[in-house]
Amino acid sequence: MNKAERLFHLTTLLKARRTAITAEALAEKLDVSVRTVYRDIQALIVSGIPIEGEAGVGYLLNPGFEVPPLMFNNEELQALLVGIRMVKAFTDPELSSAATQAEDKILSVLPDHLKRYAENQPYCVPVLDRDDALRQRHLNIRHACERKNKLAIGYTDEKGQCSDRVIWPLGLVSWGDRWTLVAWCELRQDYRHFRFDRIVELNETGDTFETTADINLKHFLSTVEDS
């Protein structure tokens, strides 16, 4: 957590309370030293945040103080909207629904000039019916990753050769025009990539797995970086 995030979090913690809170309690919640809390409190006071209290007693935000709402600039808003539309087009139905709700919440709080900007976005990310099957597969794979469910798959490689595998799904990787599943393959006893569009059959085995120090997504990414 950088300083700006910490100061915002600190203000939020103070605003959530009706009674004073000690620097020690704040330090524990923020996972920083008490000395850092003292410095941050002083920085907030200097910036105009009405905080009462003192070291050794506790701190309280004056009643009635409102934290100004965060607002986006044009590029930040554009980045959010493009990301939301890519989620709708390229992930799964559940995330698409969540993205739509998030977009509605964002648009509901925008000032008029940003609403107009949002209505005239130059980006178009179409959601195509032909990708519905892949979006459903994406959902099943994401759930398997989150729940650590082993998968039995039928897979066709780039040479057209078919194989049956039992895999530990670890993570989903986007390559722009396609998604791949990073998994531990029990057949090969190694990491393997599986393109979503080449998976011809996918079923949960009913078994779960536990990642280890040498079998997990972060470890896989470290091996890629080192190669």
Secondary structure by P-SEA (a helix, b strand, c coil): ccaaaaaaaaaaaaaaccccccaaaaaaaacccaaaaaaaaaaaaaacccccccccccccccccccccbbbbcaaaaaaaaaaaaaaaccccaaaaaaaaaaaaaaaaaccaaaaaaaaaccbbbbbcccaaaaaaaaaaaaaaaaabbbbbbbbbccccccbbbbbbcccccccccccccccccccccbbbbbbcccccbbbbccbbbbbcccccaaaaaaaaaac
